[in-house]
Amino acid sequence: MSTETADPQQLDRHECLICGYVYEPVKGDNKGQIPGGTSFEELPSDWRCPVCGARKSQFKGLALKVSPLDFRKIFAMA
């Protein structure tokens, strides 16, 4: 099996169930003064969606999007 691992920050994307905003740790949240590189779990407990104001509890984790080629590379048998 391949030894490649997915970027943890790509796995940490979360989508607001109210408005569809996607929090991406790589980008952070300029409106909330959250620097890039901040994981969803590290966001302050009072952080709100910058679009609609929803609480963190109104977000769900998103699966990593991989192309079929990347999928084969990640899960290829050695």
JOMOCOR-V483322 format. One record per pair of residues at least 6 apart in sequence whose ideal C-beta (glycine too) atoms are under 7 Angstrom apart, sorted by the first residue. I is the first residue (numbers start at 1). GAP is how many residues later the second one is. If there is no record, write none. Layout:
BEGIN
i;gap
I;GAP
I;GAP
END
This chain:
BEGIN
i;gap
1;76
1;77
2;71
2;72
2;73
2;74
4;69
4;70
6;58
9;16
9;17
10;54
11;53
12;13
12;27
12;28
13;9
13;10
13;11
13;49
14;9
14;26
14;45
14;46
14;47
14;48
15;7
15;44
15;45
15;47
16;33
16;35
16;36
16;38
16;42
16;43
17;41
17;42
17;43
18;31
18;34
18;36
18;40
19;30
19;32
19;33
21;28
21;29
21;30
22;40
23;6
23;17
23;36
25;12
25;13
25;14
25;15
26;10
27;9
28;6
28;7
28;8
28;9
28;10
29;21
31;19
32;15
32;18
34;9
43;13
47;9
48;6
48;7
66;8
END
